[in-house]
Amino acid sequence: MRLSALGLLLAVVPVLLPTPSHSQAGDEWFEDLPTEALIPGGVAVMPLANGDAPKPSLRFNNKPALTVHRNGLWYGIVGLPLDVDTGEQLVNLDGAMMLLEVEKKDYPRSNINVTNSATVRPSNAQQARINRERDELYVALDTYSEAEPSLLKMQPPVAGRFTSVFGKRRYYNGQSEPKTHTGLDIAAPTGTPVVAPSPASVALVADRFITGNTVVLDHGSGMLSMYCHLSDTDVAVGDTLKTGGKLGEVGATGRVTGPHLHWSIWLNGTWVEPELFLYHQSTH
């Protein structure tokens, strides 16, 4: 029998929780929490304690998990890695172990042909660049600012059509081993503005071999987002952006088949499904 994160929490760590209220943004009433999906690459949304209690300490896979104050409660927002084992997983709440039940998720597969074959079979020098840029990216992703994200529900960063979904296993140019797609692709014409989906500061701006012109935003407390294949960037490291603030334009730089935005979300040290953070998300 599948138990929700709330049911597991109450079974292990009893707390008295008030009825959640809703927040208001403009004329729309909404609950500023992502959609829960207890699957590899998904997100657990865990009520932890009354909001007047001290901020809980939550850890998963030996990394601090996002803890936010919403609706008069403390919530844990836990990113589940794409390679997480299904079944029971342990979460550490102030030293007490809690259980999450992760369900199986079969992601689709596809064959992709790109014209820039060097991005599939790089030379030794190009591979050295890829390795260096990967290290630089993970330094930026390791950013941990104390302030919690001011918004968790996001607007799409660009107007366009969702194409290649998060988690898809993609075979490039006939290769036998797939690459896992760690973001959501949004097709749009070159030059279409790309904006911050929620308030953030700029943690990285780089021209990278695989992802082309790339921007990483820090939303706070180990939650970051990444925007790839841009034709141009409009920000510098340290800049702060409000929701809707322009960070660049759609392009076709790096390993691509055409102009689009690759959008990723990084949470407690892993990539998670971006659509779970949108006001309107698809059904899994």
C-alpha angles and dihedrals in degrees: 000000000000116000124198121236088253093052092049091047093053090047093054106026112024114212134165108239126188122224107278117247127207131247125225126231111182107311094334124094113213143153109245097223131103120251111267118240116170094202135104105289091018135111133249116214108201126183104218112173146334113293093242091061121092114277108276122234111232126183133179125183088358092300128109111258124215114270118189137178111233135151093000092305141092111241131191115218107197124188114217115211120238089239096048115132115250118241127043120004126183124232121190115225111182089323096314116113118232129187132234122188109218116201127213118264124189110205121204125255131219142177116235130188119201124188095217094074092177088073087060100037105022125188120247091263092048091048089052088054091048091052093048093049091048090055091049090050094052091050087058092044090053088067110127116185116182098227113095119233110278090215131024099177106077140195118231109273092226137019107248149094121297107237123160108033130221116273097022115148106229127195111206121210095338097310115159095222118064128225115225114235106231098187146034120269118218116191116218137144120277110272096030108143117256114205139187108270090210137358115301147140124244113256101172140012115181146150102231130187097232104027098032117208103010137184126192120198126200113217094177142267096040097315113123136159133209133211119196143186093030119169090212140002127219102190143068132213109281096028116131122221133197122213106293095021110145116246101169147312135278114265145153103247122141123007105354144131093212144336115315143122120254107206123189136177122210117201128175091341101316142082115254137185109285094202090068088069097051124101087239117029135176123258116257 
